[in-house]
């Protein structure tokens, strides 16, 4: 819709982040990374307003991470 020139108040951008005990954060996971034992967090946000529209944790994650 943005490329078509349709006016919008805001848009949504999203990414998936993997949190592993031994590695730093893994950003924009592949299928094999998502299927592994690491914690998976999906976040979507509207950048103009700064509002988080989705925050989803699909696995257990240690409190220290």
C-alpha positions as CSV (number, residue, x, y, z in Angstrom):
1,X,0.0,0.0,0.0
2,X,2.9,2.3,0.7
3,X,4.4,1.7,-2.7
4,X,1.0,2.3,-4.4
5,X,0.9,5.8,-2.8
6,X,-2.2,5.1,-0.7
7,X,-2.2,7.5,2.3
8,X,-1.9,5.8,5.6
9,X,-1.7,7.2,9.2
10,X,1.0,4.7,10.1
11,X,2.4,1.3,9.1
12,X,3.6,-1.8,11.0
13,X,7.1,-3.2,11.0
14,X,7.9,-6.5,12.7
15,X,10.8,-8.9,13.4
16,X,11.4,-12.1,15.3
17,X,14.2,-12.4,17.8
18,X,15.7,-15.5,19.2
19,X,17.2,-15.6,22.7
20,X,19.7,-18.3,23.4
21,X,21.7,-19.0,26.6
22,X,25.1,-19.1,24.9
23,X,24.7,-16.7,21.9
24,X,23.7,-13.1,21.7
25,X,20.3,-12.1,20.2
26,X,19.5,-13.7,16.9
27,X,17.5,-11.3,14.7
28,X,15.1,-12.2,11.9
29,X,15.1,-16.0,12.5
30,X,15.1,-18.7,9.8
31,X,12.8,-21.7,10.2
32,X,15.6,-23.9,11.6
33,X,16.5,-21.2,14.2
34,X,12.8,-20.8,15.2
35,X,12.5,-24.6,15.6
36,X,15.5,-24.8,17.9
37,X,15.3,-24.6,21.7
38,X,15.9,-20.9,22.0
39,X,13.3,-18.5,23.2
40,X,11.4,-16.8,20.4
41,X,10.0,-13.2,20.7
42,X,8.0,-11.6,17.9
43,X,7.5,-7.8,18.1
44,X,5.6,-5.5,15.8
45,X,5.4,-1.8,16.1
46,X,4.0,1.3,14.4
47,X,7.1,3.5,14.0
48,X,5.4,6.9,13.6
49,X,3.4,6.6,16.8
50,X,6.0,4.4,18.6
51,X,3.3,2.0,19.8
52,X,3.9,-1.7,20.1
53,X,1.1,-3.5,18.2
54,X,2.2,-7.1,18.9
55,X,4.5,-8.7,21.5
56,X,4.5,-12.5,21.5
57,X,6.7,-14.9,23.5
58,X,6.3,-18.4,22.2
59,X,8.7,-20.2,24.5
60,X,10.0,-20.2,28.0
61,X,12.8,-17.9,28.7
62,X,15.1,-17.6,31.7
63,X,14.5,-14.5,33.9
64,X,18.1,-13.4,33.6
65,X,17.7,-13.0,29.8
